[in-house]
Amino acid sequence: MDPARIQTLIETGLPGAQAEVSGDDGVHFEATVVASQFAGKLPLARHRLVYATLGELMGGAIHALALKTLTPEEAAARR
């Protein structure tokens, strides 16, 4: 598994989302995902939305995925 494929899956599954994914060993990854779909949701619900885009890959080809999930407004405030 490579970061670019994970990024594509997340961005396809959450239309309009922007994802940055990194990971060097092919099974452990980190991602920052900015999506308007996260508005009004707690972190656990946001993570579930991202995991849903990856389906059966989670726990299989993707052993671990550390997530930072932000709305566009939250991302802009960090800049």
All heavy atoms as a GROMACS GRO file, in nm:
protein
  581
    1MET      N    1   0.084  -0.117   0.000
    1MET     CA    2   0.000   0.000   0.000
    1MET      C    3   0.089   0.124   0.000
    1MET      O    4   0.192   0.126   0.067
    1MET     CB    5  -0.090  -0.003   0.123
    1MET     CG    6  -0.191   0.108   0.131
    1MET     SD    7  -0.309   0.123  -0.004
    1MET     CE    8  -0.384  -0.037  -0.007
    2ASP      N    9   0.048   0.224  -0.075
    2ASP     CA   10   0.129   0.346  -0.078
    2ASP      C   11   0.042   0.468  -0.045
    2ASP      O   12  -0.080   0.466  -0.063
    2ASP     CB   13   0.197   0.363  -0.214
    2ASP     CG   14   0.099   0.388  -0.325
    2ASP    OD1   15   0.040   0.292  -0.375
    2ASP    OD2   16   0.080   0.506  -0.361
    3PRO      N   17   0.105   0.574   0.006
    3PRO     CA   18   0.031   0.692   0.049
    3PRO      C   19  -0.056   0.754  -0.061
    3PRO      O   20  -0.166   0.801  -0.034
    3PRO     CB   21   0.140   0.789   0.094
    3PRO     CG   22   0.254   0.701   0.136
    3PRO     CD   23   0.248   0.585   0.040
    4ALA      N   24  -0.009   0.754  -0.184
    4ALA     CA   25  -0.086   0.815  -0.293
    4ALA      C   26  -0.218   0.743  -0.315
    4ALA      O   27  -0.321   0.807  -0.341
    4ALA     CB   28  -0.004   0.816  -0.422
    5ARG      N   29  -0.218   0.612  -0.305
    5ARG     CA   30  -0.343   0.536  -0.322
    5ARG      C   31  -0.441   0.566  -0.208
    5ARG      O   32  -0.560   0.582  -0.231
    5ARG     CB   33  -0.313   0.386  -0.328
    5ARG     CG   34  -0.438   0.300  -0.338
    5ARG     CD   35  -0.407   0.164  -0.394
    5ARG     NE   36  -0.499   0.064  -0.348
    5ARG     CZ   37  -0.619   0.039  -0.401
    5ARG    NH1   38  -0.660   0.110  -0.501
    5ARG    NH2   39  -0.696  -0.055  -0.353
    6ILE      N   40  -0.390   0.574  -0.087
    6ILE     CA   41  -0.476   0.606   0.028
    6ILE      C   42  -0.535   0.746   0.010
    6ILE      O   43  -0.654   0.767   0.032
    6ILE     CB   44  -0.398   0.595   0.160
    6ILE    CG1   45  -0.356   0.450   0.182
    6ILE    CG2   46  -0.481   0.646   0.277
    6ILE    CD1   47  -0.258   0.430   0.295
    7GLN      N   48  -0.452   0.840  -0.032
    7GLN     CA   49  -0.500   0.976  -0.056
    7GLN      C   50  -0.613   0.976  -0.158
    7GLN      O   51  -0.717   1.039  -0.137
    7GLN     CB   52  -0.386   1.064  -0.105
    7GLN     CG   53  -0.430   1.206  -0.139
    7GLN     CD   54  -0.317   1.292  -0.189
    7GLN    OE1   55  -0.200   1.262  -0.168
    7GLN    NE2   56  -0.350   1.401  -0.255
    8THR      N   57  -0.595   0.904  -0.268
    8THR     CA   58  -0.698   0.896  -0.372
    8THR      C   59  -0.827   0.836  -0.318
    8THR      O   60  -0.937   0.887  -0.345
    8THR     CB   61  -0.647   0.814  -0.492
    8THR    OG1   62  -0.532   0.879  -0.546
    8THR    CG2   63  -0.753   0.800  -0.599
    9LEU      N   64  -0.817   0.730  -0.240
    9LEU     CA   65  -0.937   0.666  -0.184
    9LEU      C   66  -1.012   0.760  -0.091
    9LEU      O   67  -1.135   0.769  -0.096
    9LEU     CB   68  -0.898   0.538  -0.110
    9LEU     CG   69  -0.852   0.421  -0.196
    9LEU    CD1   70  -0.791   0.312  -0.110
    9LEU    CD2   71  -0.968   0.367  -0.279
   10ILE      N   72  -0.939   0.832  -0.007
   10ILE     CA   73  -1.003   0.926   0.085
   10ILE      C   74  -1.070   1.039   0.008
   10ILE      O   75  -1.186   1.073   0.033
   10ILE     CB   76  -0.902   0.981   0.187
   10ILE    CG1   77  -0.854   0.870   0.281
   10ILE    CG2   78  -0.964   1.096   0.267
   10ILE    CD1   79  -0.736   0.909   0.370
   11GLU      N   80  -0.999   1.098  -0.087
   11GLU     CA   81  -1.054   1.211  -0.161
   11GLU      C   82  -1.170   1.170  -0.251
   11GLU      O   83  -1.260   1.249  -0.275
   11GLU     CB   84  -0.943   1.280  -0.241
   11GLU     CG   85  -0.844   1.352  -0.149
   11GLU     CD   86  -0.729   1.418  -0.221
   11GLU    OE1   87  -0.710   1.391  -0.343
   11GLU    OE2   88  -0.657   1.497  -0.157
   12THR      N   89  -1.170   1.047  -0.298
   12THR     CA   90  -1.282   0.996  -0.378
   12THR      C   91  -1.402   0.970  -0.288
   12THR      O   92  -1.516   1.001  -0.324
   12THR     CB   93  -1.241   0.868  -0.452
   12THR    OG1   94  -1.132   0.897  -0.540
   12THR    CG2   95  -1.357   0.812  -0.534
   13GLY      N   96  -1.378   0.914  -0.171
   13GLY     CA   97  -1.486   0.879  -0.079
   13GLY      C   98  -1.547   0.997  -0.008
   13GLY      O   99  -1.662   0.992   0.035
   14LEU      N  100  -1.471   1.106   0.004
   14LEU     CA  101  -1.520   1.230   0.066
   14LEU      C  102  -1.505   1.342  -0.037
   14LEU      O  103  -1.404   1.414  -0.038
   14LEU     CB  104  -1.441   1.264   0.193
   14LEU     CG  105  -1.457   1.171   0.312
   14LEU    CD1  106  -1.355   1.205   0.421
   14LEU    CD2  107  -1.598   1.182   0.367
   15PRO      N  108  -1.600   1.355  -0.129
   15PRO     CA  109  -1.587   1.454  -0.236
   15PRO      C  110  -1.557   1.594  -0.182
   15PRO      O  111  -1.617   1.639  -0.084
   15PRO     CB  112  -1.725   1.451  -0.303
   15PRO     CG  113  -1.775   1.312  -0.276
   15PRO     CD  114  -1.725   1.280  -0.137
   16GLY      N  115  -1.458   1.657  -0.242
   16GLY     CA  116  -1.416   1.790  -0.200
   16GLY      C  117  -1.311   1.791  -0.092
   16GLY      O  118  -1.256   1.896  -0.060
   17ALA      N  119  -1.282   1.675  -0.033
   17ALA     CA  120  -1.181   1.666   0.072
   17ALA      C  121  -1.041   1.682   0.014
   17ALA      O  122  -1.017   1.652  -0.102
   17ALA     CB  123  -1.192   1.533   0.145
   18GLN      N  124  -0.951   1.728   0.100
   18GLN     CA  125  -0.809   1.732   0.067
   18GLN      C  126  -0.736   1.649   0.170
   18GLN      O  127  -0.753   1.668   0.290
   18GLN     CB  128  -0.757   1.876   0.069
   18GLN     CG  129  -0.820   1.964  -0.036
   18GLN     CD  130  -0.769   2.106  -0.028
   18GLN    OE1  131  -0.718   2.149   0.075
   18GLN    NE2  132  -0.784   2.179  -0.135
   19ALA      N  133  -0.658   1.553   0.122
   19ALA     CA  134  -0.586   1.464   0.212
   19ALA      C  135  -0.436   1.470   0.183
   19ALA      O  136  -0.395   1.477   0.067
   19ALA     CB  137  -0.636   1.321   0.195
   20GLU      N  138  -0.359   1.469   0.289
   20GLU     CA  139  -0.213   1.455   0.279
   20GLU      C  140  -0.179   1.330   0.358
   20GLU      O  141  -0.209   1.320   0.477
   20GLU     CB  142  -0.142   1.575   0.339
   20GLU     CG  143  -0.163   1.702   0.262
   20GLU     CD  144  -0.089   1.820   0.324
   20GLU    OE1  145   0.003   1.798   0.406
   20GLU    OE2  146  -0.124   1.933   0.291
   21VAL      N  147  -0.118   1.232   0.290
   21VAL     CA  148  -0.089   1.103   0.352
   21VAL      C  149   0.060   1.075   0.342
   21VAL      O  150   0.121   1.097   0.238
   21VAL     CB  151  -0.170   0.989   0.284
   21VAL    CG1  152  -0.143   0.856   0.352
   21VAL    CG2  153  -0.319   1.021   0.283
   22SER      N  154   0.117   1.026   0.451
   22SER     CA  155   0.257   0.986   0.450
   22SER      C  156   0.272   0.852   0.522
   22SER      O  157   0.185   0.812   0.598
   22SER     CB  158   0.345   1.092   0.517
   22SER     OG  159   0.308   1.108   0.653
   23GLY      N  160   0.382   0.785   0.492
   23GLY     CA  161   0.412   0.657   0.554
   23GLY      C  162   0.521   0.589   0.475
   23GLY      O  163   0.512   0.580   0.353
   24ASP      N  164   0.622   0.542   0.544
   24ASP     CA  165   0.739   0.488   0.475
   24ASP      C  166   0.746   0.336   0.470
   24ASP      O  167   0.818   0.280   0.389
   24ASP     CB  168   0.868   0.540   0.540
   24ASP     CG  169   0.883   0.690   0.524
   24ASP    OD1  170   0.836   0.745   0.423
   24ASP    OD2  171   0.942   0.753   0.614
   25ASP      N  172   0.670   0.266   0.558
   25ASP     CA  173   0.687   0.122   0.565
   25ASP      C  174   0.578   0.041   0.494
   25ASP      O  175   0.581  -0.081   0.494
   25ASP     CB  176   0.700   0.076   0.711
   25ASP     CG  177   0.573   0.095   0.791
   25ASP    OD1  178   0.471   0.139   0.735
   25ASP    OD2  179   0.576   0.066   0.912
   26GLY      N  180   0.482   0.110   0.433
   26GLY     CA  181   0.379   0.040   0.357
   26GLY      C  182   0.261  -0.014   0.437
   26GLY      O  183   0.167  -0.068   0.381
   27VAL      N  184   0.264  -0.001   0.571
   27VAL     CA  185   0.152  -0.048   0.654
   27VAL      C  186   0.110   0.053   0.761
   27VAL      O  187  -0.002   0.046   0.810
   27VAL     CB  188   0.180  -0.185   0.719
   27VAL    CG1  189   0.187  -0.295   0.616
   27VAL    CG2  190   0.305  -0.182   0.804
   28HIS      N  191   0.199   0.145   0.799
   28HIS     CA  192   0.170   0.246   0.899
   28HIS      C  193   0.169   0.383   0.831
   28HIS      O  194   0.266   0.418   0.764
   28HIS     CB  195   0.274   0.247   1.011
   28HIS     CG  196   0.280   0.119   1.086
   28HIS    ND1  197   0.367   0.017   1.051
   28HIS    CD2  198   0.209   0.073   1.192
   28HIS    CE1  199   0.349  -0.085   1.134
   28HIS    NE2  200   0.253  -0.053   1.220
   29PHE      N  201   0.059   0.457   0.848
   29PHE     CA  202   0.043   0.583   0.777
   29PHE      C  203  -0.007   0.692   0.869
   29PHE      O  204  -0.068   0.665   0.973
   29PHE     CB  205  -0.056   0.565   0.660
   29PHE     CG  206  -0.012   0.462   0.561
   29PHE    CD1  207  -0.054   0.331   0.573
   29PHE    CD2  208   0.073   0.496   0.457
   29PHE    CE1  209  -0.013   0.235   0.483
   29PHE    CE2  210   0.115   0.400   0.367
   29PHE     CZ  211   0.072   0.269   0.379
   30GLU      N  212   0.016   0.816   0.826
   30GLU     CA  213  -0.038   0.934   0.892
   30GLU      C  214  -0.110   1.015   0.785
   30GLU      O  215  -0.061   1.024   0.672
   30GLU     CB  216   0.073   1.019   0.952
   30GLU     CG  217   0.147   0.953   1.065
   30GLU     CD  218   0.255   1.043   1.124
   30GLU    OE1  219   0.263   1.162   1.086
   30GLU    OE2  220   0.332   0.993   1.206
   31ALA      N  221  -0.224   1.072   0.821
   31ALA     CA  222  -0.300   1.152   0.725
   31ALA      C  223  -0.360   1.273   0.792
   31ALA      O  224  -0.407   1.265   0.906
   31ALA     CB  225  -0.409   1.069   0.660
   32THR      N  226  -0.357   1.383   0.720
   32THR     CA  227  -0.433   1.502   0.757
   32THR      C  228  -0.540   1.517   0.651
   32THR      O  229  -0.510   1.521   0.532
   32THR     CB  230  -0.344   1.627   0.762
   32THR    OG1  231  -0.242   1.606   0.860
   32THR    CG2  232  -0.425   1.751   0.797
   33VAL      N  233  -0.665   1.521   0.696
   33VAL     CA  234  -0.778   1.529   0.602
   33VAL      C  235  -0.859   1.653   0.636
   33VAL      O  236  -0.901   1.672   0.750
   33VAL     CB  237  -0.867   1.402   0.610
   33VAL    CG1  238  -0.979   1.410   0.508
   33VAL    CG2  239  -0.784   1.275   0.591
   34VAL      N  240  -0.880   1.736   0.535
   34VAL     CA  241  -0.962   1.856   0.550
   34VAL      C  242  -1.087   1.834   0.466
   34VAL      O  243  -1.079   1.811   0.345
   34VAL     CB  244  -0.885   1.981   0.502
   34VAL    CG1  245  -0.973   2.105   0.514
   34VAL    CG2  246  -0.756   1.998   0.580
   35ALA      N  247  -1.204   1.838   0.532
   35ALA     CA  248  -1.329   1.813   0.462
   35ALA      C  249  -1.445   1.888   0.526
   35ALA      O  250  -1.456   1.892   0.649
   35ALA     CB  251  -1.361   1.663   0.459
   36SER      N  252  -1.530   1.945   0.444
   36SER     CA  253  -1.648   2.016   0.496
   36SER      C  254  -1.744   1.919   0.563
   36SER      O  255  -1.822   1.959   0.651
   36SER     CB  256  -1.718   2.091   0.383
   36SER     OG  257  -1.758   2.003   0.281
   37GLN      N  258  -1.738   1.790   0.528
   37GLN     CA  259  -1.826   1.689   0.589
   37GLN      C  260  -1.800   1.672   0.738
   37GLN      O  261  -1.882   1.614   0.808
   37GLN     CB  262  -1.808   1.552   0.519
   37GLN     CG  263  -1.854   1.548   0.376
   37GLN     CD  264  -1.742   1.578   0.277
   37GLN    OE1  265  -1.653   1.657   0.305
   37GLN    NE2  266  -1.747   1.516   0.161
   38PHE      N  267  -1.688   1.722   0.789
   38PHE     CA  268  -1.655   1.708   0.930
   38PHE      C  269  -1.725   1.811   1.019
   38PHE      O  270  -1.724   1.799   1.141
   38PHE     CB  271  -1.504   1.721   0.952
   38PHE     CG  272  -1.422   1.613   0.885
   38PHE    CD1  273  -1.291   1.641   0.846
   38PHE    CD2  274  -1.472   1.486   0.863
   38PHE    CE1  275  -1.213   1.543   0.786
   38PHE    CE2  276  -1.394   1.388   0.803
   38PHE     CZ  277  -1.265   1.416   0.764
   39ALA      N  278  -1.786   1.912   0.959
   39ALA     CA  279  -1.848   2.019   1.037
   39ALA      C  280  -1.952   1.962   1.134
   39ALA      O  281  -2.037   1.881   1.095
   39ALA     CB  282  -1.913   2.120   0.944
   40GLY      N  283  -1.942   2.003   1.259
   40GLY     CA  284  -2.037   1.961   1.361
   40GLY      C  285  -2.019   1.821   1.413
   40GLY      O  286  -2.099   1.774   1.494
   41LYS      N  287  -1.912   1.752   1.370
   41LYS     CA  288  -1.889   1.614   1.413
   41LYS      C  289  -1.773   1.607   1.512
   41LYS      O  290  -1.676   1.679   1.500
   41LYS     CB  291  -1.861   1.525   1.293
   41LYS     CG  292  -1.982   1.507   1.202
   41LYS     CD  293  -1.953   1.408   1.093
   41LYS     CE  294  -2.074   1.372   1.010
   41LYS     NZ  295  -2.163   1.479   0.976
   42LEU      N  296  -1.786   1.518   1.608
   42LEU     CA  297  -1.679   1.492   1.703
   42LEU      C  298  -1.567   1.414   1.634
   42LEU      O  299  -1.590   1.352   1.529
   42LEU     CB  300  -1.732   1.412   1.821
   42LEU     CG  301  -1.837   1.483   1.908
   42LEU    CD1  302  -1.894   1.388   2.011
   42LEU    CD2  303  -1.776   1.605   1.974
   43PRO      N  304  -1.445   1.415   1.691
   43PRO     CA  305  -1.333   1.346   1.626
   43PRO      C  306  -1.361   1.200   1.590
   43PRO      O  307  -1.324   1.156   1.480
   43PRO     CB  308  -1.221   1.358   1.730
   43PRO     CG  309  -1.251   1.485   1.801
   43PRO     CD  310  -1.402   1.489   1.810
   44LEU      N  311  -1.425   1.124   1.676
   44LEU     CA  312  -1.451   0.984   1.646
   44LEU      C  313  -1.538   0.969   1.522
   44LEU      O  314  -1.512   0.884   1.435
   44LEU     CB  315  -1.516   0.913   1.765
   44LEU     CG  316  -1.540   0.764   1.748
   44LEU    CD1  317  -1.411   0.689   1.720
   44LEU    CD2  318  -1.607   0.708   1.873
   45ALA      N  319  -1.640   1.052   1.508
   45ALA     CA  320  -1.727   1.046   1.391
   45ALA      C  321  -1.651   1.086   1.265
   45ALA      O  322  -1.671   1.028   1.157
   45ALA     CB  323  -1.848   1.137   1.411
   46ARG      N  324  -1.561   1.182   1.278
   46ARG     CA  325  -1.478   1.222   1.164
   46ARG      C  326  -1.389   1.107   1.119
   46ARG      O  327  -1.376   1.079   1.000
   46ARG     CB  328  -1.392   1.343   1.202
   46ARG     CG  329  -1.470   1.469   1.229
   46ARG     CD  330  -1.379   1.580   1.274
   46ARG     NE  331  -1.453   1.703   1.299
   46ARG     CZ  332  -1.396   1.824   1.305
   46ARG    NH1  333  -1.265   1.837   1.289
   46ARG    NH2  334  -1.469   1.930   1.327
   47HIS      N  335  -1.328   1.041   1.214
   47HIS     CA  336  -1.239   0.928   1.182
   47HIS      C  337  -1.317   0.816   1.116
   47HIS      O  338  -1.269   0.754   1.020
   47HIS     CB  339  -1.169   0.878   1.308
   47HIS     CG  340  -1.067   0.974   1.360
   47HIS    ND1  341  -0.967   0.936   1.446
   47HIS    CD2  342  -1.048   1.106   1.339
   47HIS    CE1  343  -0.890   1.040   1.474
   47HIS    NE2  344  -0.939   1.145   1.412
   48ARG      N  345  -1.438   0.791   1.164
   48ARG     CA  346  -1.520   0.686   1.102
   48ARG      C  347  -1.551   0.718   0.956
   48ARG      O  348  -1.555   0.627   0.872
   48ARG     CB  349  -1.649   0.667   1.181
   48ARG     CG  350  -1.628   0.595   1.311
   48ARG     CD  351  -1.759   0.576   1.385
   48ARG     NE  352  -1.736   0.506   1.511
   48ARG     CZ  353  -1.810   0.519   1.618
   48ARG    NH1  354  -1.916   0.599   1.616
   48ARG    NH2  355  -1.782   0.452   1.728
   49LEU      N  356  -1.574   0.845   0.926
   49LEU     CA  357  -1.598   0.884   0.786
   49LEU      C  358  -1.477   0.850   0.700
   49LEU      O  359  -1.491   0.800   0.588
   49LEU     CB  360  -1.628   1.034   0.776
   49LEU     CG  361  -1.766   1.080   0.819
   49LEU    CD1  362  -1.774   1.233   0.818
   49LEU    CD2  363  -1.872   1.023   0.725
   50VAL      N  364  -1.357   0.879   0.752
   50VAL     CA  365  -1.235   0.849   0.676
   50VAL      C  366  -1.218   0.697   0.663
   50VAL      O  367  -1.191   0.646   0.554
   50VAL     CB  368  -1.111   0.913   0.741
   50VAL    CG1  369  -0.984   0.871   0.669
   50VAL    CG2  370  -1.125   1.066   0.743
   51TYR      N  371  -1.234   0.624   0.773
   51TYR     CA  372  -1.218   0.478   0.768
   51TYR      C  373  -1.315   0.416   0.669
   51TYR      O  374  -1.281   0.319   0.600
   51TYR     CB  375  -1.239   0.416   0.906
   51TYR     CG  376  -1.136   0.453   1.010
   51TYR    CD1  377  -1.172   0.458   1.144
   51TYR    CD2  378  -1.005   0.482   0.976
   51TYR    CE1  379  -1.078   0.493   1.242
   51TYR    CE2  380  -0.912   0.517   1.072
   51TYR     CZ  381  -0.949   0.522   1.205
   51TYR     OH  382  -0.856   0.556   1.300
   52ALA      N  383  -1.434   0.471   0.658
   52ALA     CA  384  -1.534   0.417   0.565
   52ALA      C  385  -1.486   0.428   0.420
   52ALA      O  386  -1.520   0.343   0.337
   52ALA     CB  387  -1.668   0.488   0.582
   53THR      N  388  -1.405   0.528   0.389
   53THR     CA  389  -1.354   0.542   0.252
   53THR      C  390  -1.250   0.435   0.220
   53THR      O  391  -1.223   0.409   0.104
   53THR     CB  392  -1.290   0.681   0.228
   53THR    OG1  393  -1.170   0.694   0.303
   53THR    CG2  394  -1.387   0.793   0.262
   54LEU      N  395  -1.193   0.374   0.324
   54LEU     CA  396  -1.086   0.275   0.304
   54LEU      C  397  -1.135   0.132   0.318
   54LEU      O  398  -1.065   0.038   0.280
   54LEU     CB  399  -0.973   0.303   0.404
   54LEU     CG  400  -0.912   0.443   0.392
   54LEU    CD1  401  -0.816   0.470   0.506
   54LEU    CD2  402  -0.844   0.462   0.258
   55GLY      N  403  -1.253   0.115   0.373
   55GLY     CA  404  -1.316  -0.015   0.382
   55GLY      C  405  -1.229  -0.124   0.442
   55GLY      O  406  -1.167  -0.105   0.546
   56GLU      N  407  -1.223  -0.237   0.372
   56GLU     CA  408  -1.154  -0.355   0.422
   56GLU      C  409  -1.002  -0.341   0.427
   56GLU      O  410  -0.935  -0.425   0.485
   56GLU     CB  411  -1.191  -0.476   0.337
   56GLU     CG  412  -1.337  -0.514   0.348
   56GLU     CD  413  -1.374  -0.633   0.261
   56GLU    OE1  414  -1.284  -0.691   0.197
   56GLU    OE2  415  -1.492  -0.666   0.258
   57LEU      N  416  -0.950  -0.234   0.368
   57LEU     CA  417  -0.805  -0.213   0.374
   57LEU      C  418  -0.759  -0.184   0.517
   57LEU      O  419  -0.647  -0.215   0.554
   57LEU     CB  420  -0.764  -0.096   0.283
   57LEU     CG  421  -0.784  -0.118   0.133
   57LEU    CD1  422  -0.755   0.010   0.057
   57LEU    CD2  423  -0.696  -0.232   0.084
   58MET      N  424  -0.849  -0.123   0.596
   58MET     CA  425  -0.816  -0.094   0.736
   58MET      C  426  -0.804  -0.225   0.813
   58MET      O  427  -0.891  -0.312   0.806
   58MET     CB  428  -0.924  -0.008   0.802
   58MET     CG  429  -0.924   0.136   0.757
   58MET     SD  430  -0.768   0.223   0.780
   58MET     CE  431  -0.738   0.201   0.955
   59GLY      N  432  -0.692  -0.240   0.883
   59GLY     CA  433  -0.668  -0.364   0.957
   59GLY      C  434  -0.609  -0.473   0.870
   59GLY      O  435  -0.571  -0.578   0.920
   60GLY      N  436  -0.601  -0.447   0.741
   60GLY     CA  437  -0.541  -0.544   0.649
   60GLY      C  438  -0.417  -0.481   0.588
   60GLY      O  439  -0.311  -0.475   0.650
   61ALA      N  440  -0.432  -0.431   0.465
   61ALA     CA  441  -0.319  -0.367   0.396
   61ALA      C  442  -0.273  -0.242   0.469
   61ALA      O  443  -0.157  -0.204   0.462
   61ALA     CB  444  -0.358  -0.334   0.252
   62ILE      N  445  -0.366  -0.178   0.538
   62ILE     CA  446  -0.332  -0.061   0.621
   62ILE      C  447  -0.340  -0.105   0.765
   62ILE      O  448  -0.449  -0.124   0.820
   62ILE     CB  449  -0.430   0.056   0.595
   62ILE    CG1  450  -0.429   0.096   0.448
   62ILE    CG2  451  -0.394   0.174   0.685
   62ILE    CD1  452  -0.538   0.194   0.411
   63HIS      N  453  -0.227  -0.126   0.826
   63HIS     CA  454  -0.223  -0.174   0.964
   63HIS      C  455  -0.262  -0.063   1.062
   63HIS      O  456  -0.334  -0.088   1.159
   63HIS     CB  457  -0.086  -0.229   0.999
   63HIS     CG  458  -0.074  -0.277   1.141
   63HIS    ND1  459  -0.135  -0.392   1.185
   63HIS    CD2  460  -0.010  -0.225   1.248
   63HIS    CE1  461  -0.110  -0.408   1.312
   63HIS    NE2  462  -0.034  -0.308   1.354
   64ALA      N  463  -0.215   0.059   1.037
   64ALA     CA  464  -0.244   0.170   1.126
   64ALA      C  465  -0.251   0.300   1.046
   64ALA      O  466  -0.175   0.320   0.952
   64ALA     CB  467  -0.137   0.183   1.234
   65LEU      N  468  -0.345   0.386   1.086
   65LEU     CA  469  -0.361   0.516   1.022
   65LEU      C  470  -0.386   0.620   1.130
   65LEU      O  471  -0.492   0.620   1.194
   65LEU     CB  472  -0.478   0.513   0.923
   65LEU     CG  473  -0.510   0.644   0.852
   65LEU    CD1  474  -0.393   0.689   0.764
   65LEU    CD2  475  -0.637   0.629   0.768
   66ALA      N  476  -0.288   0.706   1.153
   66ALA     CA  477  -0.304   0.816   1.248
   66ALA      C  478  -0.367   0.932   1.173
   66ALA      O  479  -0.319   0.971   1.066
   66ALA     CB  480  -0.168   0.857   1.304
   67LEU      N  481  -0.476   0.985   1.227
   67LEU     CA  482  -0.552   1.088   1.156
   67LEU      C  483  -0.555   1.222   1.229
   67LEU      O  484  -0.567   1.227   1.352
   67LEU     CB  485  -0.697   1.042   1.140
   67LEU     CG  486  -0.725   0.933   1.039
   67LEU    CD1  487  -0.870   0.888   1.049
   67LEU    CD2  488  -0.696   0.982   0.898
   68LYS      N  489  -0.548   1.328   1.150
   68LYS     CA  490  -0.584   1.463   1.192
   68LYS      C  491  -0.697   1.501   1.098
   68LYS      O  492  -0.680   1.498   0.975
   68LYS     CB  493  -0.466   1.559   1.176
   68LYS     CG  494  -0.354   1.536   1.272
   68LYS     CD  495  -0.244   1.638   1.250
   68LYS     CE  496  -0.124   1.604   1.335
   68LYS     NZ  497  -0.008   1.684   1.299
   69THR      N  498  -0.812   1.534   1.153
   69THR     CA  499  -0.928   1.567   1.071
   69THR      C  500  -0.974   1.709   1.104
   69THR      O  501  -0.996   1.742   1.219
   69THR     CB  502  -1.043   1.467   1.095
   69THR    OG1  503  -1.069   1.459   1.235
   69THR    CG2  504  -1.006   1.328   1.043
   70LEU      N  505  -0.985   1.790   0.999
   70LEU     CA  506  -1.018   1.931   1.016
   70LEU      C  507  -1.124   1.974   0.916
   70LEU      O  508  -1.128   1.923   0.804
   70LEU     CB  509  -0.894   2.018   0.994
   70LEU     CG  510  -0.770   1.986   1.075
   70LEU    CD1  511  -0.648   2.055   1.014
   70LEU    CD2  512  -0.789   2.031   1.218
   71THR      N  513  -1.208   2.070   0.957
   71THR     CA  514  -1.294   2.137   0.860
   71THR      C  515  -1.209   2.238   0.786
   71THR      O  516  -1.100   2.276   0.834
   71THR     CB  517  -1.412   2.209   0.930
   71THR    OG1  518  -1.358   2.314   1.010
   71THR    CG2  519  -1.497   2.114   1.013
   72PRO      N  520  -1.254   2.289   0.672
   72PRO     CA  521  -1.177   2.393   0.604
   72PRO      C  522  -1.153   2.516   0.692
   72PRO      O  523  -1.045   2.576   0.688
   72PRO     CB  524  -1.264   2.428   0.483
   72PRO     CG  525  -1.340   2.302   0.455
   72PRO     CD  526  -1.368   2.244   0.591
   73GLU      N  527  -1.250   2.551   0.774
   73GLU     CA  528  -1.236   2.666   0.864
   73GLU      C  529  -1.128   2.640   0.970
   73GLU      O  530  -1.049   2.729   1.002
   73GLU     CB  531  -1.370   2.700   0.931
   73GLU     CG  532  -1.479   2.745   0.835
   73GLU     CD  533  -1.545   2.632   0.756
   73GLU    OE1  534  -1.532   2.513   0.793
   73GLU    OE2  535  -1.609   2.662   0.653
   74GLU      N  536  -1.127   2.519   1.025
   74GLU     CA  537  -1.025   2.485   1.124
   74GLU      C  538  -0.886   2.486   1.061
   74GLU      O  539  -0.789   2.531   1.123
   74GLU     CB  540  -1.054   2.348   1.184
   74GLU     CG  541  -1.177   2.345   1.272
   74GLU     CD  542  -1.227   2.206   1.306
   74GLU    OE1  543  -1.187   2.108   1.238
   74GLU    OE2  544  -1.306   2.194   1.400
   75ALA      N  545  -0.876   2.436   0.939
   75ALA     CA  546  -0.747   2.435   0.868
   75ALA      C  547  -0.700   2.577   0.841
   75ALA      O  548  -0.581   2.608   0.860
   75ALA     CB  549  -0.759   2.356   0.738
   76ALA      N  550  -0.791   2.665   0.802
   76ALA     CA  551  -0.754   2.804   0.774
   76ALA      C  552  -0.708   2.874   0.901
   76ALA      O  553  -0.614   2.956   0.896
   76ALA     CB  554  -0.873   2.878   0.712
   77ALA      N  555  -0.768   2.843   1.015
   77ALA     CA  556  -0.730   2.905   1.141
   77ALA      C  557  -0.591   2.864   1.186
   77ALA      O  558  -0.526   2.935   1.260
   77ALA     CB  559  -0.833   2.870   1.249
   78ARG      N  560  -0.544   2.748   1.139
   78ARG     CA  561  -0.410   2.698   1.176
   78ARG      C  562  -0.299   2.764   1.094
   78ARG      O  563  -0.183   2.748   1.126
   78ARG     CB  564  -0.403   2.548   1.159
   78ARG     CG  565  -0.482   2.474   1.264
   78ARG     CD  566  -0.460   2.326   1.249
   78ARG     NE  567  -0.509   2.257   1.365
   78ARG     CZ  568  -0.463   2.142   1.407
   78ARG    NH1  569  -0.366   2.080   1.342
   78ARG    NH2  570  -0.513   2.086   1.514
   79ARG      N  571  -0.336   2.828   0.986
   79ARG     CA  572  -0.234   2.885   0.897
   79ARG      C  573  -0.182   3.016   0.948
   79ARG      O  574  -0.229   3.090   1.017
   79ARG     CB  575  -0.290   2.906   0.757
   79ARG     CG  576  -0.315   2.773   0.690
   79ARG     CD  577  -0.361   2.792   0.548
   79ARG     NE  578  -0.411   2.663   0.501
   79ARG     CZ  579  -0.516   2.648   0.425
   79ARG    NH1  580  -0.584   2.752   0.383
   79ARG    NH2  581  -0.554   2.530   0.387
   0.00000   0.00000   0.00000
